[in-house]
Amino acid sequence: MSSVDSWEADFHRSKTNANAASGPSLPRRAPSALMEEQEDQPMPDFLPEEPLPDETPLEQLTRHWMNERHAPDILPAQDVLLSSLLDHIRRQSDTIQLLRGDPSTSEEEHIRIMLAQTEVERVKFIVRSYVRTRLFKIETYARYIIANEEVQTRITTAERDYASRHAHLIDRHFYSSVLQSLPESQAGLDDIPNFIMPPMVTEPDTTRAVFAHARKGTIARTPEGKTVDLAKGSLTLLSFSAVSDLVSSGDVQLV
């Protein structure tokens, strides 16, 4: 069972095939609950771009997870997709627990339930890794984030509050540890352009090279103004700044 397959659909297909071969032994309420879950809880449009026709919500999350891990800068939050998948996982877990506790569930069906539970845990791993990656970037670039309004549009309200609190704690730590002992002219943390001293505010290196996989034919523009044709399915090494907009639009995936 692949982590990018529709794990819920695979679970339903396996149970349907088993029932056709050996007759119905699972309580009717279980498959009914699963089918109603699909029918009554349609997946909304999670992305600003039009997703591929055969791209499942899990595949969307996996793509955003890989992009976030490989991009030097923080990318637009996928809170709607994440919230929907978490709710979906909760409902799936409740259904699995219901089936496990039913005495009429056969040993073969318990094996299928175990496989479904394993797939749920794999989805949880991707969710945790995605959130941890974003938190790492927020902590690393907290002062840069709170000073940049454009970056703040890419994060959620909770992430913005977290960045503000983290930056405030770091400032207090620096002041109590070092800055209070320095002359007033040198006790600030404001990032003033200086060709001699390194910047006080840590910013992501958007010139860092990344591998860009083109999901469809498109054109990348380098900071120097040059254009690079990206054929569908091609893998190209470019600076992140050249493909950042294409990553946000979904035309390119980082690998």
trRosetta pair geometry for C-beta under 8 A, 3 or more apart (Angstrom, degrees):
i j d omega theta_ij theta_ji phi_ij phi_ji
1 5 6.4 -115 -171 50 69 133
1 7 6.9 73 170 -120 122 84
1 10 5.7 130 -133 142 109 161
1 115 6.2 123 -9 178 149 112
1 118 7.9 120 65 89 135 113
1 119 5.9 -71 129 -79 139 120
2 5 4.3 102 65 -15 94 103
3 7 7.7 -10 -143 -63 39 117
3 58 7.3 -144 157 160 64 127
3 62 7.1 126 123 -91 104 138
3 119 7.3 177 -113 -142 60 80
3 122 5.0 -123 -117 150 108 139
3 123 7.7 171 -159 -69 90 62
3 126 7.5 141 173 -45 127 131
4 56 7.6 148 173 47 63 113
4 58 6.3 178 -141 116 42 105
4 59 5.0 67 -164 -95 94 85
4 62 5.6 -68 -102 16 96 166
5 9 7.5 -116 155 63 90 104
5 10 5.6 59 126 -43 127 130
5 56 7.6 57 173 14 27 152
5 58 7.8 2 80 77 27 140
6 9 3.7 35 108 19 120 118
6 10 6.3 157 88 -18 66 82
6 56 4.6 -174 -83 -105 89 156
6 58 6.8 163 -108 24 47 123
7 10 5.7 -50 -145 35 34 113
7 11 6.4 38 154 -23 63 104
7 58 6.5 89 0 -50 99 164
7 116 7.1 129 162 -140 100 66
7 119 3.9 170 -151 157 136 140
7 120 7.3 176 129 -62 148 53
7 122 7.8 166 -84 62 152 115
7 123 6.8 -120 21 -46 153 122
8 11 5.6 -54 -153 33 33 114
8 12 6.5 30 152 -16 66 104
8 34 7.6 -180 -172 -165 100 104
8 38 7.2 165 135 -81 133 107
8 88 7.5 -85 -52 173 143 117
8 92 6.5 -114 -98 -99 104 128
9 12 5.7 -55 -150 37 34 109
9 13 6.2 34 154 -20 68 106
10 13 5.7 -54 -144 36 31 111
10 14 6.3 31 158 -20 65 105
10 119 7.6 159 66 -82 127 169
11 14 6.0 -55 -150 33 28 109
11 15 6.6 21 155 -13 62 108
11 34 7.6 -127 107 -152 113 146
11 112 7.1 125 -147 167 75 99
11 115 7.5 176 -103 97 86 97
11 116 4.4 61 -112 -102 130 117
11 119 7.4 -141 -56 46 111 146
12 15 5.9 -62 -151 40 32 107
12 16 6.2 33 153 -22 68 107
12 31 7.6 106 -135 -139 86 90
12 34 6.0 177 -93 139 103 135
12 35 7.5 110 -131 -77 133 75
12 38 7.9 -12 -58 -36 157 145
13 16 5.6 -54 -145 35 32 112
13 17 6.3 30 157 -17 66 105
14 17 6.0 -54 -148 37 30 109
14 18 6.3 29 154 -19 63 109
14 112 5.3 180 123 -138 131 125
14 115 7.7 4 57 77 174 140
15 18 5.6 -53 -145 37 33 112
15 19 6.2 34 156 -20 65 106
15 26 6.8 -27 -161 9 116 160
15 31 6.4 -171 126 -93 139 110
15 109 7.4 56 -118 -130 93 94
15 112 6.4 142 -73 144 80 156
16 19 5.9 -56 -148 36 29 109
16 20 6.4 29 154 -20 64 107
17 20 5.8 -55 -148 34 31 111
17 21 6.4 21 157 -14 65 110
18 21 6.0 -63 -148 40 30 105
18 22 6.0 -25 173 27 69 110
18 108 6.7 174 -148 129 136 124
18 109 7.1 154 129 -86 158 80
18 112 7.0 -100 -26 -45 155 155
19 22 7.0 -79 -127 57 21 74
19 23 6.9 -49 -166 132 58 12
19 24 5.3 26 -151 -89 107 63
19 25 7.7 -156 -112 18 76 69
19 26 7.1 -76 -85 23 110 107
19 31 8.0 -10 -47 -60 155 154
22 25 6.9 -30 116 -11 108 118
22 108 7.9 89 21 66 166 155
24 28 7.4 24 178 -78 137 81
25 104 6.5 -159 167 158 78 96
25 105 7.8 117 125 -126 98 31
25 106 5.5 33 116 -26 146 117
25 109 7.1 -146 87 -33 111 139
26 30 5.4 -80 158 55 112 135
26 31 6.6 98 102 -28 126 101
26 99 7.1 -12 -151 -134 113 107
26 102 7.8 85 -153 93 68 150
26 104 7.3 146 -127 112 30 101
26 105 6.4 36 -116 -110 79 73
26 106 7.9 -88 -67 10 74 89
26 109 5.8 158 -79 -129 109 155
27 30 5.2 98 73 -8 86 101
27 99 7.9 -159 36 -113 103 70
27 102 5.6 -118 -9 -154 127 156
27 104 6.1 109 -51 68 88 128
27 105 7.8 -54 -4 -64 91 80
28 31 6.7 -62 -159 43 43 95
28 32 5.9 40 151 -20 74 117
29 32 5.5 -64 -145 44 32 115
29 33 6.0 38 157 -28 69 105
29 98 7.9 -98 107 157 109 138
30 33 5.9 -53 -149 30 27 108
30 34 6.6 21 154 -14 61 105
30 95 6.7 114 -151 -169 79 95
30 98 6.4 178 -104 109 93 116
30 99 5.3 77 -128 -84 142 98
30 102 7.4 -91 -54 -12 130 157
31 34 5.5 -55 -147 38 38 111
31 35 6.0 33 157 -17 71 106
32 35 5.9 -57 -144 40 30 106
32 36 6.0 28 158 -17 66 109
33 36 5.9 -55 -143 39 28 108
33 37 6.3 38 153 -30 61 105
33 95 5.6 180 110 -113 127 112
33 98 7.4 30 46 69 163 160
34 37 5.5 -51 -154 26 31 118
34 38 7.0 26 152 -15 62 100
34 95 6.0 101 -75 -161 86 158
35 38 5.8 -54 -156 34 37 108
35 39 6.3 23 152 -11 70 110
36 39 5.7 -61 -140 45 35 104
36 40 5.3 10 170 -1 75 118
37 40 6.7 -56 -119 48 18 92
37 41 5.6 -23 -176 23 57 122
37 88 8.0 114 169 -138 117 76
37 91 5.7 155 -134 144 132 139
37 92 7.9 132 162 -72 164 66
37 95 7.5 -71 -36 -53 152 145
38 41 7.0 -66 -115 54 12 84
39 42 7.9 -15 -179 -60 26 79
41 88 7.3 163 131 -97 141 86
41 91 7.5 173 -6 11 169 171
43 46 7.3 -40 169 -35 100 106
43 57 5.4 -135 -143 -55 146 126
43 84 6.4 103 -136 161 77 145
44 80 6.7 -74 81 163 125 123
44 84 6.7 -151 30 -83 93 151
45 51 7.7 -171 -146 0 77 107
46 51 7.5 37 50 -43 90 136
46 57 6.6 106 -19 -125 150 88
46 60 5.7 105 75 140 138 159
46 78 6.5 40 165 -165 107 101
46 80 5.5 -172 -135 98 70 103
46 81 3.6 71 -163 -79 134 98
46 84 6.9 -116 -92 31 114 140
47 50 7.7 -156 88 -57 110 5
47 51 5.5 113 34 -58 132 96
47 60 6.4 -138 -43 -151 120 127
47 78 7.5 -20 -91 -123 73 106
47 81 7.3 29 -56 -56 71 131
47 250 6.1 65 166 -63 144 139
48 76 7.6 -5 -5 111 128 163
48 248 7.6 -3 55 159 131 83
48 249 7.5 -80 92 -122 106 50
48 250 7.9 -175 69 -17 74 114
49 249 5.0 101 -75 -179 134 57
49 250 3.8 -145 64 20 151 130
49 251 7.6 -145 -141 -38 161 67
50 250 7.8 -158 56 74 44 149
51 55 4.5 -121 167 68 110 131
51 60 6.1 -48 -119 -89 139 117
51 250 7.1 -111 -99 -162 55 157
52 55 4.0 99 59 -24 91 113
52 215 7.2 -119 -58 178 121 124
55 59 4.7 -130 -160 90 74 129
55 60 5.8 92 152 -59 113 83
55 63 7.8 -15 -155 -15 129 140
56 59 4.7 99 51 6 73 101
56 60 7.1 -129 99 -5 41 86
57 60 5.4 -51 -149 33 35 116
57 61 6.4 35 153 -18 66 102
57 81 6.4 177 -157 -154 94 93
57 84 6.8 -107 -148 104 147 119
57 85 5.8 -179 145 -81 124 101
57 88 7.5 110 90 8 153 164
58 61 5.7 -51 -148 36 34 111
58 62 6.3 36 152 -20 65 105
58 85 7.3 123 -84 -125 63 128
58 123 6.2 -80 -122 -111 111 109
58 126 7.9 97 -159 60 82 159
59 62 5.5 -50 -144 36 34 113
59 63 6.4 37 154 -22 64 103
60 63 5.8 -55 -151 34 30 111
60 64 6.5 23 154 -12 65 107
60 78 7.7 176 143 -161 103 147
60 81 5.9 -120 115 -144 126 144
61 64 5.9 -58 -147 41 32 107
61 65 6.1 38 152 -25 66 108
61 78 7.2 177 -110 114 66 149
61 81 6.1 -178 -78 147 85 122
61 82 7.2 116 -116 -88 112 65
61 85 6.0 23 -61 -52 147 165
61 123 7.7 59 85 -153 152 87
61 126 6.0 98 130 131 115 131
61 127 7.2 -28 -177 -80 139 72
61 130 7.0 -84 -177 -52 91 158
62 65 5.5 -53 -146 34 30 116
62 66 6.5 28 157 -16 64 104
62 126 6.1 -57 -92 -147 70 148
63 66 6.0 -56 -150 37 29 107
63 67 6.3 30 152 -18 64 108
63 250 7.9 48 139 -134 145 85
63 253 5.5 -82 -153 -122 99 124
64 67 5.5 -52 -144 38 34 114
64 68 6.2 35 156 -22 66 106
64 75 7.3 -161 -158 100 84 140
64 78 5.0 -2 -166 -19 169 152
64 81 7.3 126 8 81 156 153
64 130 6.8 45 108 -134 95 130
65 68 5.9 -55 -148 35 27 110
65 69 6.5 24 156 -17 62 108
65 126 5.4 -80 -74 -170 165 94
65 129 6.3 60 -158 95 120 106
65 130 4.4 -85 -107 -83 90 102
65 133 7.5 128 -155 20 67 147
66 69 5.8 -57 -146 37 31 110
66 70 6.3 10 163 -3 66 113
66 253 6.6 39 92 177 125 102
66 254 6.1 -173 134 81 88 78
66 255 6.5 0 168 -101 132 52
67 70 6.4 -74 -146 46 25 96
67 71 5.7 20 165 -23 68 117
67 75 5.8 33 127 -39 112 170
67 247 5.6 144 -148 -171 124 115
67 253 6.3 -98 -70 -149 98 65
67 254 4.9 113 -118 30 57 106
68 71 6.2 -54 -130 33 24 107
68 74 7.8 16 -140 -143 89 55
68 75 5.5 -117 -94 28 75 121
68 130 6.0 89 51 -144 152 74
68 133 4.9 113 131 111 114 139
68 134 6.3 -46 -165 -63 138 81
68 137 8.0 -118 -173 -12 92 142
69 129 7.5 -6 -74 152 121 109
69 133 5.4 -88 -85 -121 67 152
69 254 7.9 -167 68 100 71 121
70 210 5.7 108 153 -144 108 115
70 211 7.5 -76 -168 46 146 79
70 254 3.8 -164 82 139 135 129
70 255 7.0 16 -58 31 166 5
71 74 7.7 133 106 -99 118 12
71 75 5.5 83 62 -48 160 110
71 210 7.0 5 -98 -99 51 156
71 240 6.1 119 -143 -144 71 133
71 244 7.6 99 -143 -116 119 83
71 247 6.6 140 -86 152 129 166
71 254 6.0 -175 -54 -9 78 165
72 204 4.4 145 137 -179 92 107
72 205 5.2 -86 -179 64 157 66
72 206 6.1 -160 74 -88 124 42
72 208 4.8 113 -46 36 142 135
72 210 7.8 -135 -16 -58 90 119
72 240 5.5 -156 21 5 103 166
73 137 7.7 93 -178 -159 27 137
73 151 7.9 -119 -173 -118 108 108
73 204 4.2 161 -86 90 68 160
73 206 5.7 11 -37 -88 122 94
73 240 6.9 160 7 137 99 142
73 244 6.9 15 47 -125 134 128
74 134 6.5 81 -139 -139 106 76
74 137 4.5 153 -77 129 99 143
74 138 6.9 67 -90 -65 149 67
74 141 7.0 -146 -19 58 114 137
74 145 7.3 17 25 -96 146 117
74 151 6.7 78 59 -163 112 102
74 154 6.0 145 113 109 96 132
74 155 6.6 7 137 -68 140 105
74 204 7.4 -166 -9 -42 66 149
75 154 6.4 -141 152 -176 24 129
75 247 6.8 -92 -120 127 128 120
75 248 6.8 -170 -155 -91 95 80
76 153 7.9 -32 -112 119 92 76
76 154 4.5 -106 -95 -143 53 84
76 248 5.9 84 -1 -136 120 99
77 134 7.4 69 -105 -136 87 151
77 154 6.3 131 -12 158 75 57
77 155 5.5 92 -37 -133 122 35
77 156 4.9 -131 132 -38 176 86
77 159 6.7 -173 -79 6 140 149
78 81 4.3 -27 164 42 105 119
78 82 5.6 115 105 -27 82 95
79 82 5.5 -57 -139 41 31 112
79 83 5.9 33 161 -21 67 107
79 156 5.1 97 -66 -84 142 128
80 83 6.0 -53 -143 36 26 109
80 84 6.3 24 157 -17 61 109
81 84 5.9 -61 -149 38 27 109
81 85 6.3 21 158 -15 65 110
82 85 6.0 -59 -146 39 28 107
82 86 6.2 28 157 -19 65 108
82 127 6.7 123 -145 -137 93 99
82 130 7.4 -154 -103 104 120 140
82 131 7.8 109 -148 -69 145 98
83 86 5.8 -56 -146 36 29 111
83 87 6.4 27 156 -16 63 107
84 87 5.8 -57 -150 38 30 110
84 88 6.2 33 150 -21 64 108
85 88 5.3 -53 -145 37 35 116
85 89 6.2 39 153 -23 67 101
85 123 6.9 -143 173 174 117 123
85 127 6.8 -167 107 -86 126 122
86 89 5.6 -48 -147 33 32 113
86 90 6.5 36 152 -21 62 102
86 127 6.8 116 -79 -142 90 154
87 90 5.6 -50 -151 32 33 114
87 91 6.6 30 153 -15 64 104
88 91 5.9 -56 -151 37 31 108
88 92 6.3 31 152 -18 65 108
89 92 5.6 -56 -146 38 31 112
89 93 6.2 33 155 -21 66 106
89 120 5.8 127 -146 -156 91 97
89 123 6.0 -161 -94 101 121 131
89 124 6.6 121 -157 -71 153 87
89 127 7.8 -77 -27 -23 158 154
90 93 5.8 -54 -147 35 29 111
90 94 6.5 30 154 -19 63 105
91 94 5.7 -52 -149 34 33 113
91 95 6.5 32 152 -18 64 105
92 95 5.7 -57 -151 37 32 111
92 96 6.3 34 152 -21 66 105
92 116 7.3 -141 178 162 112 111
92 120 5.6 -172 110 -99 129 125
93 96 5.6 -52 -146 35 32 112
93 97 6.4 33 155 -18 64 104
93 117 7.8 81 -117 -121 70 82
93 120 6.2 139 -74 -178 84 157
94 97 5.8 -55 -151 36 30 111
94 98 6.5 36 150 -23 63 105
95 98 5.5 -52 -152 32 34 116
95 99 6.6 30 153 -15 66 104
96 99 5.9 -56 -150 38 33 108
96 100 6.3 34 153 -22 66 107
96 113 5.7 137 -148 -166 87 97
96 116 6.0 -165 -99 101 119 118
96 117 5.4 128 -169 -77 155 94
96 120 7.2 -102 -22 -14 154 153
97 100 5.6 -52 -143 35 32 113
97 101 6.3 22 161 -12 65 111
98 101 6.3 -68 -151 41 24 102
98 102 6.7 31 153 -35 62 106
99 102 5.8 -50 -150 17 34 116
99 105 5.6 106 175 -95 76 145
99 109 7.2 -120 175 148 119 114
99 113 5.3 -163 104 -105 129 136
100 105 7.1 -87 -114 54 21 164
100 110 7.2 84 -119 -126 70 87
100 113 6.0 169 -71 149 82 153
102 105 4.7 99 80 -25 96 103
105 109 4.9 -122 -170 90 84 128
105 110 6.0 107 136 -62 112 82
105 113 7.3 13 -177 -26 142 144
106 109 4.7 96 56 9 77 102
106 110 7.0 -129 102 -8 43 86
107 110 5.4 -49 -151 30 35 116
107 111 6.9 40 150 -22 63 97
108 111 5.7 -49 -159 27 36 113
108 112 6.9 32 147 -14 64 102
109 112 5.5 -51 -152 37 41 112
109 113 6.3 45 148 -22 68 103
110 113 5.4 -50 -146 36 34 115
110 114 6.4 41 151 -24 64 101
111 114 5.6 -50 -151 31 32 114
111 115 6.7 33 150 -18 63 101
112 115 5.6 -50 -151 34 36 112
112 116 6.5 37 150 -18 66 103
113 116 5.6 -53 -150 36 34 112
113 117 6.3 36 150 -20 66 105
114 117 5.6 -52 -148 36 32 113
114 118 6.4 38 151 -23 64 102
115 118 5.5 -49 -149 32 33 115
115 119 6.6 33 152 -18 63 102
116 119 5.7 -54 -152 35 34 111
116 120 6.6 39 148 -22 65 102
117 120 5.5 -49 -150 32 36 115
117 121 6.6 37 151 -19 65 102
118 121 5.7 -54 -153 34 33 111
118 122 6.7 36 148 -22 65 102
119 122 5.4 -48 -150 31 38 115
119 123 6.7 39 150 -19 65 100
120 123 5.7 -53 -155 34 34 111
120 124 6.5 37 147 -21 65 104
121 124 5.4 -49 -148 34 37 116
121 125 6.6 45 150 -26 64 98
122 125 5.6 -46 -153 27 35 115
122 126 6.9 34 150 -16 63 100
123 126 5.8 -53 -155 34 37 110
123 127 6.5 37 148 -19 67 105
124 127 5.5 -54 -148 36 35 114
124 128 6.3 33 155 -18 68 105
125 128 5.9 -56 -147 37 30 108
125 129 6.2 26 156 -16 65 109
126 129 5.8 -57 -145 40 29 110
126 130 6.2 33 156 -23 65 107
127 130 5.8 -56 -149 34 28 113
127 131 6.4 21 156 -14 64 108
128 131 5.9 -60 -149 40 30 107
128 132 6.1 29 156 -18 67 110
129 132 5.7 -54 -142 39 30 111
129 133 6.3 35 157 -24 64 105
130 133 5.9 -55 -151 31 27 112
130 134 6.8 21 154 -13 61 106
131 134 5.9 -58 -152 38 33 108
131 135 6.3 31 153 -18 67 108
132 135 5.6 -56 -145 39 32 111
132 136 6.3 38 154 -24 66 103
133 136 5.8 -51 -151 30 30 113
133 137 6.8 25 153 -13 62 104
134 137 5.8 -56 -152 38 34 109
134 138 6.3 35 151 -21 67 107
134 155 7.8 146 -175 -122 118 99
134 159 6.8 -62 151 -119 120 136
135 138 5.5 -52 -144 36 34 113
135 139 6.3 32 157 -16 66 105
135 162 7.5 -60 -127 139 85 151
136 139 6.0 -58 -149 38 28 107
136 140 6.2 24 155 -17 64 112
137 140 5.6 -58 -142 40 31 110
137 141 5.9 -15 173 22 69 110
137 204 7.5 7 -151 -79 106 124
138 141 6.9 -75 -132 58 19 77
138 142 6.2 55 161 -86 61 76
138 145 6.5 -10 -138 -21 67 164
138 155 7.2 105 -97 -126 114 148
138 159 5.8 -130 -98 -168 147 95
138 162 6.0 37 147 103 147 112
138 163 4.9 -110 -169 -82 100 94
138 166 6.9 113 135 29 92 154
139 142 6.0 -6 -142 -45 26 110
139 166 5.6 -117 -116 -173 68 156
140 202 6.4 -93 163 109 76 137
141 144 4.2 -53 -175 50 90 122
141 145 5.5 101 119 -33 90 94
141 151 8.0 -108 131 -178 128 157
141 202 6.0 -120 -102 99 64 91
141 203 6.6 70 -131 -124 112 35
141 204 6.0 -29 -79 -41 148 88
142 145 5.8 -57 -149 32 27 111
142 146 6.6 13 162 -9 64 107
142 163 4.6 179 -139 -161 77 76
142 164 7.7 -175 -175 -61 100 17
142 166 4.5 -126 -113 94 153 111
142 167 4.0 -168 135 -63 114 88
142 170 6.7 138 66 10 141 139
143 146 6.2 -56 -141 41 32 102
143 147 6.2 21 160 -11 64 116
143 167 4.8 134 -75 -132 66 120
143 170 7.5 -99 -45 76 108 136
143 171 7.9 117 -89 -59 117 102
143 189 7.3 -104 -133 145 154 123
143 191 7.9 135 135 -32 124 119
143 201 4.9 -128 107 -129 117 97
143 202 7.3 95 51 34 105 73
144 147 6.1 -71 -147 44 25 104
144 148 6.0 2 163 -4 65 122
144 151 7.0 42 132 24 84 171
144 201 5.2 134 -73 165 78 110
144 202 6.3 -93 -30 82 123 55
144 203 4.9 145 -116 -98 144 69
144 204 7.5 171 118 -9 162 75
145 148 6.2 -75 -139 45 24 98
145 151 5.1 -122 -130 116 64 132
145 152 6.5 114 175 -74 79 73
145 155 7.0 22 -162 -2 129 150
145 160 7.5 -152 147 -122 118 64
145 163 4.6 -67 87 -172 138 154
145 167 7.8 -150 56 -49 93 132
146 152 7.5 70 -113 -77 35 116
146 160 7.7 119 -97 -163 76 77
146 163 5.6 -179 -52 126 94 109
146 164 5.3 115 -101 -93 133 71
146 167 5.4 -101 8 11 142 162
147 191 7.7 107 141 23 175 123
147 201 6.7 -48 29 -136 150 158
148 151 4.1 54 99 12 117 113
148 152 6.7 169 95 -18 63 84
149 152 5.4 -54 -151 32 37 117
149 153 7.1 45 152 -27 64 95
150 153 6.0 -48 -164 19 37 112
150 154 7.8 31 144 -17 60 101
151 154 5.8 -56 -167 27 45 112
151 155 7.2 21 148 -7 72 108
152 155 6.1 -67 -149 41 41 101
152 160 5.6 59 -148 -111 95 121
155 159 3.9 -114 177 93 113 130
155 160 5.4 144 100 -56 116 79
155 163 7.2 57 117 -16 167 136
156 159 4.6 96 52 8 77 102
156 160 6.9 -138 96 -6 41 87
157 160 5.6 -54 -147 36 32 112
157 161 6.4 31 155 -17 65 104
158 161 5.8 -53 -148 37 31 110
158 162 6.3 33 152 -20 64 107
159 162 5.5 -53 -146 37 33 114
159 163 6.3 36 154 -21 66 103
160 163 5.7 -50 -147 34 31 112
160 164 6.5 32 153 -19 63 105
161 164 5.7 -54 -149 36 32 112
161 165 6.4 28 155 -15 66 106
162 165 5.9 -56 -146 39 30 107
162 166 6.1 29 156 -19 66 110
163 166 5.8 -56 -143 39 28 110
163 167 6.2 28 159 -18 64 108
164 167 6.0 -55 -146 37 27 109
164 168 6.4 28 154 -20 62 108
165 168 5.6 -56 -149 36 31 113
165 169 6.4 30 155 -19 65 105
166 169 5.8 -55 -149 35 31 110
166 170 6.4 30 154 -17 65 106
167 170 5.8 -55 -148 38 32 111
167 171 6.3 35 154 -21 65 106
168 171 5.7 -53 -148 35 30 113
168 172 6.5 30 154 -18 64 105
169 172 5.8 -54 -148 36 32 111
169 173 6.3 33 153 -21 65 106
170 173 5.6 -54 -148 36 32 113
170 174 6.4 32 155 -17 66 105
171 174 5.9 -55 -148 37 30 109
171 175 6.3 29 155 -20 65 108
171 189 6.0 -121 -121 15 94 159
172 175 5.7 -56 -145 37 30 111
172 176 6.2 19 161 -10 67 109
173 176 6.3 -60 -142 42 26 101
173 177 5.9 14 162 -11 64 119
174 177 6.0 -67 -138 45 24 105
174 178 5.9 -45 -173 43 64 103
174 179 5.4 52 136 -17 85 117
174 189 6.6 88 92 -77 153 128
175 178 7.6 -85 -120 58 11 61
175 179 4.5 -54 -117 58 51 120
175 180 5.5 71 171 -42 71 92
175 187 7.6 65 -125 -180 81 99
176 180 6.4 20 -111 -4 28 130
178 181 6.4 -84 -172 38 38 104
178 182 6.8 27 150 -25 76 112
179 182 5.5 -58 -151 27 43 114
179 187 4.4 107 -178 -155 92 80
179 188 7.8 119 -152 -47 130 15
179 189 7.5 -57 -91 -49 151 92
180 187 7.0 77 -85 -143 26 129
182 186 4.6 -100 160 92 126 103
182 187 4.6 168 79 -78 104 82
183 186 5.1 65 63 23 85 100
183 187 6.7 -147 92 -28 36 97
184 187 5.5 -55 -135 22 32 120
185 188 8.0 -55 179 3 26 103
189 200 5.4 175 -168 161 61 138
189 201 7.9 98 159 -66 88 79
190 200 6.9 82 92 58 22 149
191 199 5.3 25 -149 -166 112 92
191 200 4.6 -148 -92 51 73 94
191 201 4.1 -58 -60 1 141 109
192 200 7.8 42 18 5 62 120
194 197 4.4 13 103 44 137 92
194 199 7.9 161 42 -86 87 53
199 202 7.5 151 99 -80 105 33
199 203 7.0 -9 100 1 153 104
205 208 4.7 85 108 -36 104 104
206 239 7.1 68 141 162 64 101
206 240 5.1 -117 -162 81 61 108
206 241 4.3 81 145 -64 108 96
206 244 6.8 -21 -153 -56 116 139
207 223 7.5 -41 -104 -7 91 148
207 239 5.0 -39 -156 -148 49 128
207 240 7.3 -90 -53 36 3 85
207 241 6.2 -12 -84 -3 49 121
208 239 6.8 120 67 -146 26 72
208 240 5.6 19 66 -7 78 116
209 237 5.5 18 -178 179 118 94
209 238 6.8 170 -143 97 73 16
209 239 5.9 -59 -91 -90 54 49
209 240 7.6 -176 -126 -30 10 73
210 237 7.5 176 85 -146 28 57
210 238 6.7 -28 59 70 73 65
210 239 7.4 62 15 -171 82 19
210 240 4.9 70 -5 -80 126 82
210 243 6.9 -119 72 52 119 129
210 254 5.3 -41 170 -133 128 112
211 235 6.0 0 -176 -174 103 97
211 236 7.3 153 -154 76 56 33
211 237 5.8 -31 -96 -93 65 68
211 254 6.6 109 74 -159 63 64
211 255 5.0 -66 101 67 115 79
212 220 7.2 95 92 -73 166 150
212 230 6.9 -59 115 -124 120 143
212 235 7.3 160 79 -153 44 49
212 236 5.2 -25 61 64 95 86
212 237 7.7 161 15 -94 80 18
212 238 5.6 -17 3 32 128 110
212 243 4.7 -141 -98 -118 148 171
212 246 7.3 53 -160 91 135 132
212 247 7.6 -107 -124 -68 104 96
212 252 4.7 -12 -169 -174 107 127
212 253 7.5 135 -159 69 57 35
212 254 6.3 -38 -100 -97 58 60
212 255 7.8 140 -116 17 11 83
213 233 7.6 -20 -173 -154 87 28
213 234 7.5 179 -146 89 50 40
213 235 5.3 -15 -97 -100 75 77
213 252 6.7 143 70 -164 44 68
213 253 4.8 -28 65 68 101 88
213 254 7.4 161 16 -103 85 9
213 255 5.0 51 -21 -13 121 124
214 217 6.8 51 159 -96 135 29
214 218 6.1 -169 -144 31 112 95
214 230 4.0 164 -79 152 138 110
214 231 6.3 145 69 84 152 32
214 232 5.6 -123 117 -115 109 31
214 233 6.4 -37 74 18 89 22
214 234 5.0 24 23 49 120 81
214 235 7.9 -139 7 -71 77 34
214 236 7.3 42 -31 5 102 110
214 251 7.0 -19 -149 153 72 80
214 252 5.7 -37 -103 -105 51 79
215 232 7.1 -22 133 -141 23 81
215 250 6.7 -53 51 154 151 70
215 251 5.9 -159 50 -173 98 32
215 252 6.5 -159 4 -91 88 22
215 253 5.8 79 -49 -13 108 101
216 232 5.1 -14 -142 -102 33 105
216 251 5.8 -83 50 -145 92 79
217 229 7.8 -10 -164 -175 89 87
217 230 6.8 166 -149 94 44 66
217 231 5.7 -16 -107 -138 88 42
217 232 4.7 -57 -46 -38 71 88
218 230 5.2 -10 66 63 74 110
218 246 5.9 141 120 -129 151 126
218 251 4.6 60 -44 168 160 138
218 252 6.9 -109 58 -50 141 95
219 227 5.3 -10 -177 -168 114 110
219 228 6.9 148 -162 71 62 44
219 229 5.9 -32 -106 -103 77 52
219 230 6.8 179 -94 16 23 86
220 227 7.1 145 78 -159 46 56
220 228 4.5 -19 63 60 98 101
220 230 5.7 69 -15 -29 102 121
220 236 7.5 -163 13 95 148 147
220 238 5.9 -22 139 -146 159 172
220 242 4.7 60 167 153 113 99
220 243 5.2 -32 -124 -81 126 79
220 246 6.2 -65 -95 -16 87 147
220 252 7.6 47 -78 -59 113 153
221 225 7.0 -19 -173 -145 99 29
221 226 7.2 161 -153 82 56 39
221 227 5.6 -27 -98 -100 70 68
221 228 7.7 -171 -76 18 24 77
221 242 6.2 -160 82 -149 36 77
222 225 6.9 -37 75 32 79 22
222 226 4.6 6 36 56 119 89
222 227 7.7 -143 7 -73 81 21
222 228 6.7 76 -36 -18 98 110
222 238 7.2 -130 -92 -159 91 108
222 239 6.7 87 -137 36 86 113
222 241 7.8 71 -155 93 49 95
222 242 4.6 -18 -99 -101 54 122
223 239 6.9 -37 -7 79 107 149
223 241 5.4 25 -56 107 107 137
223 242 6.9 -95 -23 -69 68 81
228 236 6.7 148 148 175 135 156
228 238 6.5 -164 54 -95 162 133
228 242 7.0 37 23 169 127 136
230 234 5.6 -156 -166 65 66 122
230 236 5.9 -106 -112 3 97 143
230 246 7.8 74 36 -161 157 164
230 252 6.9 -13 144 -92 166 112
231 234 4.4 90 61 -27 81 125
235 255 7.0 -58 -130 50 112 133
238 242 4.5 -95 162 70 123 134
238 243 5.5 108 86 -24 131 115
239 242 4.9 97 65 -4 80 103
239 243 7.9 164 87 8 48 85
240 243 6.5 -82 -153 52 38 86
240 244 5.7 61 154 -65 77 93
241 244 5.8 -22 -132 -13 31 119
243 246 4.7 -61 -162 48 71 116
243 247 5.7 79 136 -31 88 96
243 252 5.1 -80 -172 89 117 162
243 254 7.8 140 108 -76 133 90
244 247 5.7 -52 -150 31 30 112
244 248 6.6 28 153 -16 63 105
245 248 5.7 -54 -150 37 34 111
245 249 6.3 25 155 -13 67 109
246 249 5.8 -57 -142 43 32 106
246 251 4.4 -78 -162 68 87 109
246 252 3.9 49 128 7 114 118
247 250 7.8 44 178 -67 28 24
247 251 7.9 -80 -61 54 21 70
247 252 5.3 -59 -74 79 59 96
247 253 7.3 108 -126 -105 78 28
247 254 6.2 11 -115 -30 127 100
250 253 8.0 10 -158 -65 51 82
